[in-house]
């Protein structure tokens, strides 16, 4: 079985990242849950993974990539004709990732927490059991929601 070592960083926040190891039989739903925990999130939201396979800052290119999304977001309610896969049914090993590939993860479609995920390594193991874990945590997680009191002055109270 393959085990993927993934470096997950929040775009725009240098020096904050997590290293996650996931076996190929883990779902993208399980990867989301691990990232959610790794960055100390507490309020669930919709999310999607975009399998770009290469690094890009072009949001249009990211949105054009194959999308694996939260099960409640799979249906094409806007009629764009894009076929999306469910994170609950799609496994990490299903998307043919290779070492050094990059893909993107968007958490919370309102606050737009964009993440860059780089495949650091892929190792073959004798293990058959599903496994996903955080193996390294660098930098303090930013708060899920900023302290809005800092943005309003006392005249608006």
N, C-alpha and C positions, 0 to 999 in steps of 0.2 A: 504494500500500500504506500502511496505517496503522502508525504507530509510537507505542507507548504509553510515556509517562514515568511510572514508578511509584515512589512513596516507600514504602519498606519499613522499618517500625520494630518493635522488640520491645516488646510490651505490658508496661508496668510499668518500663521503663527509659528515662526521658526523655533527650533529647539524644543518642540513639544511633539513627542511621538510615542507610539507603543509598538512593541514587537509581539506578534501573535503567531502561534503555531496551530495549524488546522490540518487535520487529516482530510484526504480527498473526499471522504463520505460525509463530511459535515455540510449542512445546508447553508445557504446564504442567510437564512433566518438566524441560524446559530452564530454565524459570523457577525451579523448585526448585533445580536444580544451581547456578544463578547466585546465589541467595540463600544457599545452603549455603557457597559460596566467599566471598561477600561478608562473611559473619559468621565466617569462619575455622573452620568446622566440619570435623571430620576423621572422625567415627564416623557412618556412615550409619544411618538409622532410617526407619520408615514416616512418611508425611506426608499431609496433605490440605489442599486449598483449599476454602473455603466462600464461595460467591458471594452474599454478603448484599446487595450493592449499596449499603448504607448502614452507617454506623458504629453499632455497638452494643456494649455491655459485657455484654449478656445472653447468657450461654453457651447457653441453651436456644434462643434465636433464631438463634444462629450454627449450632448443630447441625441446625436445621430447614432451613437454606438448602441449595440444590443443592450437592452435594459432588463434587469432582474429586479423586481419590485415587491413591496409589501403585498400580501395576498388581497387586501382590500383595494389595491390600486391597479390590479391586473386588467380589469375591464376597461375598454377604450370608450369612456363615456362622452368624450368630445368629438369622436369620429375622425381622428387623425389617421386611423388605419395602421398604427404601430402595434406590432405584436410584442407583448411583454411576457416574460416568464415570472412565475411566482418564486419568491425567496424560500417559501416553505417546501417547494418541490424540486428546486435546482440545487445541486451539490457543487462544491468548490471544484471538484474534479471533472465536472461536466463541461467546463468552458475552455479547456485546453490551454491553460496558462503555462507560460514558460518562465524560467529565471529572467529577471530584469524587466518583465512585463509590468506595466502600470495600469491600474484601473481606478475608477472614481466612485465615491460613495457620498450620497447626499442624504443627510438626516434633517428632518423637519423642513417641509416644503415652504414654510412661512419665514423662518429665521435663516434658512439656507446654510446649514453647517456642512461645507464641502470638505471632503477628505480625499487625500491621495494615498493609494495603497500600492506599494511596490513589492513584487515577489523577490525577496532576498535570496531564497534558495528553495530547492525542491529535493527532498531526500526520500529514498526508497527504504522502507522499514519492513520488518517481519510482523509487526502488529496488525491485527485485524479489527481491533476495537476503535470505535469513533473517539476522537480526541480533539479538543480545542482548548487552548489556554493562553493566558497572557504571560510572556516570559521576560519582558523587560518594559519598564515604564520610565520615560525620561520627560521631565518637566511637569509642572503642576497643571492640572486640567483647568481650563477656563470655566467660569460659571455657565450653566446652560442658558440662563437669562441674565443679562446685565442688571446691575442695580439702577433701576430707573430713577431713583431719588437723586442720583448724581446728575441727571440730565435736566431736571426741572428746578427752577429757583423758587424761592419762598413766595414770590408774588402770585403764583398760580395755585396756592393752597387755599 
